[in-house]
Amino acid sequence: MSQQQHPVAPHASKDLGIKPSINTLAQGSMFWQPDYREASPWLEHLPFLFWLVEALRPQQAVGLGVDSVAHFAVCQAASRLRLGTRCFMVGGHETPAGKQDAEAIRAYAADHFATISQWLEATPTRAIDQFDDSSVDLLLLHVEADDNSVDYLLDRWLSKLSSQGVVVVPGVSRREPGCLVFRAFETLKARYPHFVFHHAGGLGVIAVGNDLPPLLKNLLGALESVASTQVVQDVFARLGRSCQDKVTVRYQQALSQALEARVNEQASNLATAEQRVQDQSEQLQRVGEEREKLKVRLEQQESRFAQERGRLAERVSSLEEFNDELKKELMRQREQGERQAVEAREQSERQANEAREQRERYAAESHEYAQALKTSEQSLNQAQHEVEEHKRMLETRFGELAKLTSLLESNEKSLRSAHDENTGLTNKLQKTESSLQARFNELGQLTRKLQEADQRIGDVEKNRADLEQQLAQQKKAHSELSAQLKAANEREKEALNAVDERFRELAVITDLLEKNEAQRERLQRELEDTKAANQKLELDAKARQETQQQHEREIKRQSHELAELVKQLEAQRAPSLPEVAAPQVESPVQNSVAKAPPLTKRAIKRQVALIEKSQWFDAKWYLAQYPDIARDSKMSADPARHYLLMGGFEGRDPCPDFNSAYYLEHNPDVVQSGINPLVHYIKFGEKEQRSTKK
């Protein structure tokens, strides 16, 4: 299907005619990547700094203030271009980053640029005398945003700048409270030719010298056209963002590695905690088993002690009964012995009294009773014999009593030994009870330890849940960082591809311009030859005049074709470089049916997918609203493609809430760019809060 481009506004060719081609500024150095990347206000301006060193080819470059990124970028460009440039960085002993970073800067300079790099540890005002007049080609002012000494430093160093001297100042676009650099730059703009980049805080380029290289003149000439300035600023802004993206990627990779190390550490801690929990669980299981064993042993000991206590109680009871019986028997024997002794003593005394009485009676009647005395003596002897028998019987009784006493004593000893044994058993029982109490105390301690272990297990489980939640959050953060890294890499690749494609297109247009210019010069020469011949040949004046008119019409036709090609390039650049504002067109929307600009198959596929995923396109509503499309099997098979290439420019609406004709009528810049109205709204218009219908 053939595709047509929107017609160019009448004043567009004039505007394009004064716009310098970016190809006149293109150099290979602007696509270099810095070897030394750190956070710095200069980071996104390094592609321009590479370009400036190649364009200026300085013999001596000086940076006032310590900024290793800009200094090493100048050293890298000078070394790669083999310029022999002497690169100086002027600053005090202490750097903003500290002593450790200062040593790292010196080490990097010694390793990579020992022959061209030098750090002058002095203030900028004291270092002025170390340089000859007109010897500095490139002066970099590393000043803070709130520094008001730009005018002073430039005035002091002005005599040291050469005839092609250039001064570069960062931070000229920062307008926050306290920022003063932009005011100093506004003052310098009125005195010297200049160029300004507004991205990354801004960068001001001041051309102090009068003998500038051609490329710098071309750069300063870009200020003659707003569109040219915007193109140059946009190209270097995109190239600078690629440097920033690489630093961001490096920082994110370092952050990702730190997060991975932290996740691994947390996983290790979690594994250690799980191992501790497992060990504590095993220890608790062992303690539980020991507790069960102790319970069984305690029950067995209690049963055995109860049996021993019963047996001891029975034995003590029997011993007490035997002791009582022995006491009773001893008392009975003692009473019986005492009673028999009393009876024998009474009987002996009675017999002695009787014998004495008889002896007295016999003494009185000795003579009379001699025979009777003998008889009495016999009776007395018999009585004495009986007394002796009674004495012997008493002695026997006393012997038996002594035996009973000894038996009683032995019984008492046995009872005392039994009592001692009972006391020992009681002590053993008390010791056993003390041991049991100790066991019970140990069991209570073990129970408390078990409860504490259960509590620690609960805490560990809670910590484990927290660790798992933190691990999940860190994994989520890691995946988000990975997605951001992937998106940043894709954006970088797309930006580089888009820039390469734009430069190839610019190169093609430049070739066309050069060919057209050559053809125009040839036609001009032919016109001049025709005029000279017309003076000589008046007869052929009319024919020569017709030839001249034909040549002029051809020139106009080719100029119109060239303008069409340039407009087509601008339209193709608009989708891929959204940050570049499309040139404003004052002409109204064309009444004729317009179609999409030429697109590659890949671009068509990408934009069709963008429309299909958008909430602003309803395929069923589109086919129901436009039956002519629904009847065509080819167009109805892919309604989003039809709307992208034709429907949007024919005034057809993708959904009830989006009016294509209204959007094109009220946004002439969209008409001029040639972008499908819905694609433009999705990419830019929605963010800019443009209206979609009346």
PLY file of the C-alpha trace (Angstrom):
ply
format ascii 1.0
element vertex 694
property float x
property float y
property float z
element edge 693
property int vertex1
property int vertex2
end_header
0.00 0.00 0.00
1.53 3.33 -1.00
1.82 5.91 1.75
1.94 9.69 1.48
3.42 12.38 3.71
1.51 15.44 4.90
2.19 18.54 2.88
4.77 20.98 4.26
3.63 24.33 5.56
4.52 27.26 3.29
7.07 28.72 5.73
8.68 25.33 6.56
11.08 25.31 3.63
12.43 28.70 4.67
12.93 27.50 8.25
14.66 24.35 7.06
16.82 26.31 4.74
18.52 28.18 7.59
18.78 25.11 9.86
22.35 23.71 9.88
22.58 19.96 9.46
23.74 17.99 12.47
26.05 16.20 10.04
28.23 19.30 9.97
28.92 18.74 13.68
29.12 14.95 13.64
32.39 13.42 14.90
33.21 9.92 16.01
34.28 11.12 19.45
30.74 12.10 20.43
29.84 8.40 20.49
32.71 7.40 22.79
32.00 5.97 26.22
34.06 7.24 29.18
36.45 4.79 30.80
36.15 6.56 34.16
32.58 6.84 35.44
31.57 8.33 38.77
28.71 10.54 39.95
29.42 14.09 38.75
27.64 17.14 37.25
29.82 16.51 34.16
28.73 12.89 33.61
25.94 13.55 31.10
28.07 16.19 29.32
31.05 13.89 28.60
29.99 13.16 24.94
30.08 16.90 24.26
33.39 17.21 26.12
34.85 14.44 23.88
33.48 16.28 20.85
34.90 19.61 22.06
38.40 18.17 22.59
38.38 16.69 19.07
37.01 19.91 17.56
39.32 22.27 19.52
42.40 19.96 19.65
43.83 21.93 22.62
47.51 21.94 23.50
46.81 22.78 27.13
43.60 22.18 29.15
43.05 23.41 32.72
40.28 22.47 35.15
39.73 24.90 38.04
38.47 22.81 40.92
38.75 19.11 41.61
36.46 17.00 39.40
38.05 13.74 38.36
35.29 12.80 35.88
35.76 15.84 33.60
39.56 15.78 34.02
39.92 12.10 33.05
37.46 12.58 30.15
39.71 15.30 28.70
42.74 13.06 29.32
41.00 10.11 27.61
40.09 12.17 24.54
43.57 13.71 24.27
45.22 10.31 24.66
42.91 8.61 22.15
43.34 11.39 19.58
47.12 11.47 20.24
47.07 15.25 20.67
49.83 15.53 23.25
47.60 17.81 25.34
48.81 18.77 28.81
45.85 18.34 31.20
45.91 20.15 34.54
43.51 19.89 37.49
43.86 22.80 39.92
42.56 22.29 43.46
43.44 22.08 47.14
44.78 19.11 49.09
41.36 18.01 50.25
38.77 16.81 47.74
35.03 16.84 48.31
35.09 13.04 48.45
37.82 12.85 51.05
41.40 11.69 51.38
40.70 8.13 50.29
39.15 9.25 46.97
42.05 11.68 46.43
44.49 8.77 46.66
42.29 6.76 44.27
42.30 9.69 41.77
46.11 9.94 41.93
46.44 6.19 41.48
44.11 6.17 38.45
45.97 9.11 36.87
49.32 7.39 37.46
48.07 4.14 35.91
46.38 5.59 32.80
47.56 9.18 32.10
50.91 9.59 33.81
52.44 11.51 30.86
49.65 14.07 30.27
47.82 14.49 33.62
48.96 16.69 36.48
47.22 17.76 39.71
48.29 21.21 40.93
47.49 21.33 44.63
46.88 25.08 44.84
44.00 27.52 44.73
42.90 28.77 41.26
44.14 32.30 42.02
47.58 31.14 43.16
47.96 28.80 40.18
47.53 31.62 37.62
51.22 32.49 37.65
52.13 28.88 36.75
50.75 29.33 33.19
51.96 31.58 30.37
49.74 34.12 28.70
47.69 32.81 25.74
48.69 29.23 26.54
45.39 27.69 27.70
43.04 26.48 24.95
40.38 24.86 27.15
39.34 26.09 30.61
36.88 24.02 32.69
35.30 25.77 35.69
34.37 23.16 38.30
32.32 25.46 40.52
29.44 24.79 42.86
25.94 26.07 42.01
26.10 28.65 44.80
29.58 29.91 43.85
29.63 33.60 42.83
33.27 33.67 41.72
32.76 32.74 38.03
33.19 36.33 36.79
36.22 36.82 39.03
37.95 33.60 37.95
37.28 34.26 34.27
38.63 37.82 34.51
41.80 36.59 36.26
42.34 33.75 33.77
41.29 35.67 30.64
44.86 36.65 29.79
45.93 32.98 29.94
43.44 31.90 27.24
44.69 31.51 23.69
43.17 32.86 20.46
40.97 29.75 20.25
40.27 29.64 24.00
36.98 28.12 25.17
35.51 28.17 28.69
33.04 25.51 29.84
30.87 26.04 32.94
28.45 23.41 34.37
25.24 24.09 36.30
24.09 27.12 34.27
20.46 25.88 34.11
19.98 25.39 37.86
17.63 28.02 39.29
17.09 26.65 42.78
17.32 29.14 45.68
20.96 29.87 46.38
22.20 29.01 42.86
24.29 31.88 41.44
26.17 30.36 38.49
23.36 31.02 36.01
23.46 34.77 36.83
27.18 34.95 36.10
26.66 33.05 32.86
23.85 35.42 31.81
26.31 38.27 32.23
29.01 36.48 30.18
26.53 35.65 27.39
26.28 39.34 26.56
30.08 39.59 26.15
31.04 36.42 24.26
29.60 33.95 21.74
28.08 31.03 23.57
26.05 27.82 23.42
23.95 26.30 26.21
22.90 22.73 27.00
19.99 22.53 29.47
20.08 18.85 30.41
21.72 17.54 33.63
21.80 20.94 35.33
23.00 22.72 32.21
26.38 23.35 30.56
27.54 26.70 29.22
30.13 27.01 26.44
31.80 30.43 26.11
34.03 31.16 23.09
36.57 33.70 24.36
39.04 33.41 21.48
38.60 34.95 18.02
40.30 32.21 15.99
37.88 29.33 16.55
37.96 26.00 14.67
35.27 25.52 11.99
33.33 22.96 13.99
32.96 25.36 16.90
31.79 28.06 14.50
29.21 25.62 13.16
28.08 24.89 16.73
27.71 28.58 17.54
25.95 29.07 14.20
23.26 26.65 15.31
21.85 29.48 17.44
20.56 31.11 14.27
17.73 28.55 14.20
15.72 27.39 17.19
15.13 24.02 15.52
18.87 23.54 14.89
19.68 24.41 18.49
17.04 21.98 19.73
18.39 19.16 17.51
21.97 19.67 18.72
20.88 19.88 22.35
18.70 16.80 22.00
21.42 14.69 20.34
24.00 15.45 23.03
21.39 15.05 25.78
20.58 11.54 24.54
24.25 10.65 24.25
24.83 11.99 27.77
21.95 9.97 29.17
23.61 6.80 27.88
26.63 7.62 30.11
24.34 8.27 33.07
22.45 5.03 32.36
25.67 3.04 32.44
26.61 4.55 35.82
23.07 3.89 37.03
23.33 0.31 35.79
26.65 -0.09 37.60
25.25 1.32 40.83
22.14 -0.86 40.49
24.33 -3.90 39.82
26.37 -3.08 42.92
23.12 -2.61 44.86
21.83 -5.88 43.42
25.03 -7.65 44.46
24.77 -6.13 47.93
21.15 -7.24 48.13
22.11 -10.72 46.93
24.86 -10.86 49.57
22.36 -9.68 52.18
19.81 -12.24 50.98
22.48 -14.95 51.12
23.46 -13.78 54.60
19.82 -13.80 55.68
19.40 -17.24 54.12
22.51 -18.42 55.99
21.16 -16.90 59.21
17.82 -18.54 58.52
19.51 -21.89 57.93
21.50 -21.41 61.15
18.31 -20.50 63.00
16.56 -23.53 61.54
19.50 -25.70 62.59
19.33 -24.20 66.09
15.60 -24.82 66.17
16.18 -28.39 65.03
18.92 -28.87 67.65
16.69 -27.38 70.34
13.83 -29.60 69.18
16.09 -32.64 69.44
17.34 -31.45 72.84
13.76 -30.91 73.98
12.87 -34.36 72.71
15.78 -35.82 74.66
14.77 -33.81 77.74
11.21 -35.09 77.34
12.46 -38.66 77.08
14.66 -38.17 80.17
11.70 -36.61 81.98
9.53 -39.61 81.14
12.29 -41.93 82.35
12.64 -39.90 85.55
8.89 -40.04 86.04
8.97 -43.85 85.68
11.97 -44.15 88.02
10.32 -41.75 90.49
7.13 -43.79 90.47
9.15 -46.99 90.96
11.14 -45.44 93.83
7.95 -44.10 95.40
6.39 -47.59 95.20
9.55 -49.20 96.64
9.81 -46.58 99.40
6.13 -47.09 100.25
6.75 -50.83 100.56
9.90 -50.24 102.69
7.99 -47.75 104.81
5.23 -50.34 105.36
7.71 -53.05 106.28
9.57 -50.69 108.64
6.32 -49.65 110.25
5.36 -53.30 110.78
8.81 -54.13 112.21
8.79 -51.10 114.50
5.31 -52.04 115.66
6.38 -55.65 116.36
9.54 -54.44 118.14
7.51 -52.08 120.27
5.10 -54.90 121.16
8.03 -57.25 122.01
9.63 -54.48 124.07
6.39 -54.00 125.99
6.12 -57.71 126.57
9.75 -57.85 127.78
9.13 -54.95 130.12
6.03 -56.60 131.50
7.85 -59.94 131.98
10.80 -58.19 133.62
8.49 -56.37 135.98
6.63 -59.61 136.80
9.93 -61.50 137.43
11.25 -58.61 139.52
8.08 -58.43 141.57
8.05 -62.20 142.00
11.74 -62.22 143.07
11.19 -59.38 145.51
8.12 -61.09 146.90
9.96 -64.42 147.36
12.94 -62.61 148.94
10.62 -60.88 151.42
8.87 -64.12 152.21
12.21 -65.96 152.69
13.56 -63.16 154.86
10.44 -63.05 156.94
10.47 -66.81 157.34
14.19 -66.80 158.28
13.67 -64.02 160.80
10.67 -65.82 162.20
12.61 -69.08 162.53
15.60 -67.20 164.03
13.34 -65.55 166.55
11.79 -68.88 167.38
15.24 -70.44 167.71
16.46 -67.62 169.85
13.46 -67.86 172.01
13.98 -71.59 172.32
17.68 -71.11 172.92
16.88 -68.65 175.68
14.33 -71.01 177.00
16.73 -73.85 176.69
19.52 -71.75 178.28
17.31 -71.10 181.28
16.39 -74.64 181.35
19.80 -75.89 180.13
20.09 -78.46 182.41
16.56 -79.47 182.18
16.28 -79.41 178.68
19.77 -80.66 177.55
18.18 -83.28 175.48
15.74 -80.83 174.30
18.63 -78.52 173.45
20.24 -81.00 171.27
16.97 -81.55 169.60
16.60 -77.83 169.24
20.11 -77.56 167.89
19.27 -80.21 165.39
16.13 -78.36 164.57
18.18 -75.20 164.37
20.72 -76.85 162.15
17.90 -78.09 160.04
16.40 -74.63 160.03
19.78 -73.20 159.13
20.05 -75.81 156.43
16.64 -74.75 155.18
17.74 -71.15 155.39
20.79 -71.98 153.37
18.60 -73.80 150.86
16.35 -70.78 150.81
19.45 -68.66 150.34
20.62 -70.91 147.57
17.14 -70.80 146.08
17.22 -67.00 146.42
20.62 -66.92 144.80
19.22 -69.10 142.02
16.27 -66.76 141.80
18.63 -63.81 141.79
20.69 -65.54 139.04
17.55 -66.06 137.04
16.66 -62.44 137.73
20.17 -61.42 136.57
19.66 -63.52 133.45
16.28 -61.88 132.92
17.91 -58.52 133.56
20.67 -59.36 131.09
18.04 -60.63 128.63
16.10 -57.43 129.16
19.27 -55.42 128.60
19.99 -57.44 125.47
16.40 -56.84 124.40
16.85 -53.17 125.12
20.10 -53.19 123.11
18.25 -55.02 120.34
15.47 -52.50 120.64
18.01 -49.64 120.54
19.71 -51.22 117.54
16.28 -51.66 115.93
15.56 -48.05 116.87
18.92 -47.01 115.43
18.18 -49.06 112.34
14.79 -47.43 112.23
16.50 -44.05 112.62
18.94 -44.94 109.81
16.06 -46.07 107.63
14.24 -42.87 108.56
17.36 -40.87 107.59
17.62 -42.88 104.40
13.96 -42.21 103.81
14.54 -38.50 104.47
17.56 -38.56 102.16
15.49 -40.38 99.57
12.73 -37.86 100.04
15.35 -35.06 99.72
16.67 -36.77 96.56
13.11 -37.07 95.32
12.55 -33.40 96.14
15.78 -32.54 94.27
14.54 -34.69 91.40
11.22 -32.86 91.55
13.11 -29.54 91.56
15.21 -30.71 88.59
11.99 -31.82 86.93
10.50 -28.38 87.60
13.65 -26.72 86.19
13.50 -28.99 83.17
9.83 -28.12 82.78
10.68 -24.40 82.99
13.52 -24.92 80.51
11.08 -26.77 78.29
8.65 -23.85 78.52
11.50 -21.38 77.83
12.60 -23.56 74.92
9.00 -23.60 73.65
8.97 -19.82 73.98
12.34 -19.57 72.20
10.98 -21.87 69.52
8.01 -19.51 69.17
10.41 -16.54 68.96
12.55 -18.41 66.44
9.44 -19.27 64.43
8.42 -15.61 64.57
11.95 -14.52 63.58
11.87 -17.11 60.85
8.58 -15.72 59.57
10.06 -12.19 59.70
13.19 -13.40 57.91
11.07 -15.15 55.30
9.04 -11.96 54.84
12.25 -9.89 54.56
13.64 -12.47 52.15
10.48 -12.23 50.07
10.69 -8.42 50.11
14.37 -8.52 49.15
13.61 -11.00 46.38
10.83 -8.68 45.20
13.20 -5.68 45.37
15.83 -7.74 43.54
13.35 -8.64 40.80
12.29 -4.98 40.55
15.93 -3.91 40.29
16.52 -6.59 37.66
13.49 -5.33 35.73
14.76 -1.75 36.04
18.22 -2.83 34.85
16.67 -4.67 31.93
14.46 -1.68 31.07
17.45 0.68 31.34
19.50 -1.56 29.02
16.61 -1.71 26.55
16.16 2.07 26.68
19.88 2.53 26.13
19.87 0.16 23.16
16.78 1.82 21.68
18.27 5.28 22.18
21.57 4.26 20.54
19.74 2.55 17.67
17.51 5.59 17.22
20.50 7.94 17.20
22.36 5.73 14.72
19.27 5.59 12.50
18.84 9.38 12.70
22.48 9.92 11.71
22.16 7.54 8.78
19.06 9.42 7.66
20.83 12.73 8.16
23.74 11.44 6.11
21.35 10.47 3.28
19.68 13.89 3.38
23.07 15.58 3.48
24.07 13.66 0.34
20.83 14.72 -1.30
21.48 18.33 -0.28
24.99 18.19 -1.66
23.76 16.65 -4.92
21.02 19.25 -5.19
23.50 22.01 -4.40
25.84 20.69 -7.10
22.97 20.48 -9.59
21.86 23.96 -8.61
25.39 25.32 -9.12
25.51 23.58 -12.47
22.18 25.08 -13.46
23.34 28.46 -12.18
26.42 28.19 -14.36
24.28 27.20 -17.30
22.02 30.17 -16.54
25.02 32.48 -16.49
26.24 30.96 -19.76
22.76 31.48 -21.14
22.76 35.11 -20.09
26.17 35.67 -21.70
25.04 33.97 -24.89
21.84 36.05 -24.81
23.93 39.19 -24.90
25.86 37.90 -27.88
22.91 36.29 -29.60
19.93 38.58 -29.32
18.15 36.48 -31.89
18.12 33.51 -29.54
17.07 35.57 -26.50
13.56 34.22 -26.41
14.70 30.59 -26.62
17.35 31.20 -23.95
14.72 32.81 -21.73
12.46 29.78 -22.07
15.38 27.48 -21.17
16.13 29.60 -18.13
12.51 29.43 -16.99
12.57 25.66 -17.39
15.72 25.45 -15.30
14.20 27.64 -12.58
11.07 25.49 -12.48
13.29 22.42 -12.14
15.18 24.07 -9.28
11.94 24.90 -7.49
10.65 21.36 -8.04
13.84 19.85 -6.62
13.79 22.32 -3.70
10.23 21.27 -2.99
11.27 17.58 -3.13
14.17 18.31 -0.78
11.80 20.05 1.65
9.49 17.04 1.44
12.41 14.71 2.28
13.49 16.87 5.23
9.92 17.02 6.52
9.65 13.24 6.13
12.85 12.84 8.21
11.47 15.16 10.91
8.24 13.13 10.99
10.13 9.84 11.34
12.28 11.26 14.11
9.29 12.36 16.20
8.17 8.83 17.32
11.65 7.66 18.26
12.85 10.92 19.90
9.86 12.02 21.98
11.76 14.61 23.96
12.42 16.74 20.82
9.53 19.11 20.39
8.09 19.00 16.87
8.26 22.34 14.98
5.08 24.34 15.36
2.95 24.73 12.25
0.62 27.64 11.91
-1.38 26.20 9.00
-4.71 24.52 9.86
-5.49 20.81 9.42
-5.61 19.82 5.75
-9.07 19.23 4.43
-7.86 16.49 2.13
-7.72 12.86 3.35
-4.25 12.30 4.84
-2.41 9.05 5.42
0.31 7.90 7.78
3.96 8.75 7.02
6.21 5.98 5.71
6.92 3.51 8.50
9.06 0.43 8.65
7.37 -2.91 9.20
8.85 -3.06 12.66
7.52 0.42 13.52
4.05 -0.48 12.15
4.00 -3.66 14.23
5.11 -1.80 17.35
2.55 1.00 16.95
-0.29 -1.46 16.15
0.50 -3.30 19.39
0.54 0.06 21.24
-2.95 0.91 19.88
-4.38 -2.55 20.63
-3.18 -2.47 24.25
-4.53 1.06 24.77
-7.86 1.70 26.48
-8.63 4.23 23.73
-9.16 1.66 20.95
-12.28 -0.56 20.80
-12.02 -2.94 17.81
-15.66 -4.12 18.01
-16.97 -0.55 18.25
-14.70 0.49 15.38
-16.02 -2.21 13.02
-19.63 -1.57 14.10
-19.21 2.20 13.59
-17.67 1.84 10.11
-19.44 -0.91 8.11
-17.29 -0.27 5.02
-14.25 -1.49 6.98
-16.19 -4.43 8.43
-17.23 -5.53 4.91
-13.61 -5.60 3.73
-12.15 -8.90 4.92
-8.56 -7.65 4.71
-9.13 -4.43 6.67
-11.53 -5.97 9.21
-8.95 -8.69 10.02
-6.72 -6.04 11.66
-8.76 -2.90 12.48
-5.93 -1.39 14.58
-3.60 -1.48 11.55
-6.26 0.17 9.38
-6.75 2.92 11.98
-2.97 3.46 12.27
-2.31 3.78 8.55
-5.57 5.33 7.27
-8.46 5.62 9.71
-6.89 8.17 12.04
-6.06 10.52 9.12
-9.53 10.01 7.59
-11.19 11.36 10.72
-12.39 7.99 12.01
-12.60 7.57 15.77
-11.01 4.60 17.63
-13.61 4.74 20.43
-16.48 6.98 21.57
-14.18 9.02 23.86
-11.57 9.97 21.24
-12.33 12.29 18.27
-9.53 11.99 15.71
-10.62 14.97 13.60
-11.00 17.16 16.71
-7.53 16.15 17.96
-5.88 16.93 14.60
-7.79 20.21 14.21
-6.77 21.50 17.67
-3.18 20.21 17.52
-1.53 21.45 14.31
1.86 20.20 15.51
0.49 16.65 15.29
-0.65 17.34 11.70
2.79 18.71 10.87
4.57 15.71 12.41
2.43 13.21 10.47
1.95 10.93 13.49
-1.30 9.02 13.93
-3.42 11.09 16.37
-4.06 8.25 18.84
-0.37 7.19 18.80
0.63 10.80 19.50
-1.89 11.06 22.34
-0.74 7.79 23.94
2.95 8.77 23.75
2.79 12.50 24.42
-0.68 14.03 24.49
-1.95 12.21 27.56
1.05 13.38 29.61
0.55 16.92 28.25
-3.19 16.72 29.18
-4.40 17.46 25.67
-8.14 17.30 24.99
-9.53 14.30 23.04
-12.99 15.58 22.10
-15.31 18.54 22.44
0 1
1 2
2 3
3 4
4 5
5 6
6 7
7 8
8 9
9 10
10 11
11 12
12 13
13 14
14 15
15 16
16 17
17 18
18 19
19 20
20 21
21 22
22 23
23 24
24 25
25 26
26 27
27 28
28 29
29 30
30 31
31 32
32 33
33 34
34 35
35 36
36 37
37 38
38 39
39 40
40 41
41 42
42 43
43 44
44 45
45 46
46 47
47 48
48 49
49 50
50 51
51 52
52 53
53 54
54 55
55 56
56 57
57 58
58 59
59 60
60 61
61 62
62 63
63 64
64 65
65 66
66 67
67 68
68 69
69 70
70 71
71 72
72 73
73 74
74 75
75 76
76 77
77 78
78 79
79 80
80 81
81 82
82 83
83 84
84 85
85 86
86 87
87 88
88 89
89 90
90 91
91 92
92 93
93 94
94 95
95 96
96 97
97 98
98 99
99 100
100 101
101 102
102 103
103 104
104 105
105 106
106 107
107 108
108 109
109 110
110 111
111 112
112 113
113 114
114 115
115 116
116 117
117 118
118 119
119 120
120 121
121 122
122 123
123 124
124 125
125 126
126 127
127 128
128 129
129 130
130 131
131 132
132 133
133 134
134 135
135 136
136 137
137 138
138 139
139 140
140 141
141 142
142 143
143 144
144 145
145 146
146 147
147 148
148 149
149 150
150 151
151 152
152 153
153 154
154 155
155 156
156 157
157 158
158 159
159 160
160 161
161 162
162 163
163 164
164 165
165 166
166 167
167 168
168 169
169 170
170 171
171 172
172 173
173 174
174 175
175 176
176 177
177 178
178 179
179 180
180 181
181 182
182 183
183 184
184 185
185 186
186 187
187 188
188 189
189 190
190 191
191 192
192 193
193 194
194 195
195 196
196 197
197 198
198 199
199 200
200 201
201 202
202 203
203 204
204 205
205 206
206 207
207 208
208 209
209 210
210 211
211 212
212 213
213 214
214 215
215 216
216 217
217 218
218 219
219 220
220 221
221 222
222 223
223 224
224 225
225 226
226 227
227 228
228 229
229 230
230 231
231 232
232 233
233 234
234 235
235 236
236 237
237 238
238 239
239 240
240 241
241 242
242 243
243 244
244 245
245 246
246 247
247 248
248 249
249 250
250 251
251 252
252 253
253 254
254 255
255 256
256 257
257 258
258 259
259 260
260 261
261 262
262 263
263 264
264 265
265 266
266 267
267 268
268 269
269 270
270 271
271 272
272 273
273 274
274 275
275 276
276 277
277 278
278 279
279 280
280 281
281 282
282 283
283 284
284 285
285 286
286 287
287 288
288 289
289 290
290 291
291 292
292 293
293 294
294 295
295 296
296 297
297 298
298 299
299 300
300 301
301 302
302 303
303 304
304 305
305 306
306 307
307 308
308 309
309 310
310 311
311 312
312 313
313 314
314 315
315 316
316 317
317 318
318 319
319 320
320 321
321 322
322 323
323 324
324 325
325 326
326 327
327 328
328 329
329 330
330 331
331 332
332 333
333 334
334 335
335 336
336 337
337 338
338 339
339 340
340 341
341 342
342 343
343 344
344 345
345 346
346 347
347 348
348 349
349 350
350 351
351 352
352 353
353 354
354 355
355 356
356 357
357 358
358 359
359 360
360 361
361 362
362 363
363 364
364 365
365 366
366 367
367 368
368 369
369 370
370 371
371 372
372 373
373 374
374 375
375 376
376 377
377 378
378 379
379 380
380 381
381 382
382 383
383 384
384 385
385 386
386 387
387 388
388 389
389 390
390 391
391 392
392 393
393 394
394 395
395 396
396 397
397 398
398 399
399 400
400 401
401 402
402 403
403 404
404 405
405 406
406 407
407 408
408 409
409 410
410 411
411 412
412 413
413 414
414 415
415 416
416 417
417 418
418 419
419 420
420 421
421 422
422 423
423 424
424 425
425 426
426 427
427 428
428 429
429 430
430 431
431 432
432 433
433 434
434 435
435 436
436 437
437 438
438 439
439 440
440 441
441 442
442 443
443 444
444 445
445 446
446 447
447 448
448 449
449 450
450 451
451 452
452 453
453 454
454 455
455 456
456 457
457 458
458 459
459 460
460 461
461 462
462 463
463 464
464 465
465 466
466 467
467 468
468 469
469 470
470 471
471 472
472 473
473 474
474 475
475 476
476 477
477 478
478 479
479 480
480 481
481 482
482 483
483 484
484 485
485 486
486 487
487 488
488 489
489 490
490 491
491 492
492 493
493 494
494 495
495 496
496 497
497 498
498 499
499 500
500 501
501 502
502 503
503 504
504 505
505 506
506 507
507 508
508 509
509 510
510 511
511 512
512 513
513 514
514 515
515 516
516 517
517 518
518 519
519 520
520 521
521 522
522 523
523 524
524 525
525 526
526 527
527 528
528 529
529 530
530 531
531 532
532 533
533 534
534 535
535 536
536 537
537 538
538 539
539 540
540 541
541 542
542 543
543 544
544 545
545 546
546 547
547 548
548 549
549 550
550 551
551 552
552 553
553 554
554 555
555 556
556 557
557 558
558 559
559 560
560 561
561 562
562 563
563 564
564 565
565 566
566 567
567 568
568 569
569 570
570 571
571 572
572 573
573 574
574 575
575 576
576 577
577 578
578 579
579 580
580 581
581 582
582 583
583 584
584 585
585 586
586 587
587 588
588 589
589 590
590 591
591 592
592 593
593 594
594 595
595 596
596 597
597 598
598 599
599 600
600 601
601 602
602 603
603 604
604 605
605 606
606 607
607 608
608 609
609 610
610 611
611 612
612 613
613 614
614 615
615 616
616 617
617 618
618 619
619 620
620 621
621 622
622 623
623 624
624 625
625 626
626 627
627 628
628 629
629 630
630 631
631 632
632 633
633 634
634 635
635 636
636 637
637 638
638 639
639 640
640 641
641 642
642 643
643 644
644 645
645 646
646 647
647 648
648 649
649 650
650 651
651 652
652 653
653 654
654 655
655 656
656 657
657 658
658 659
659 660
660 661
661 662
662 663
663 664
664 665
665 666
666 667
667 668
668 669
669 670
670 671
671 672
672 673
673 674
674 675
675 676
676 677
677 678
678 679
679 680
680 681
681 682
682 683
683 684
684 685
685 686
686 687
687 688
688 689
689 690
690 691
691 692
692 693
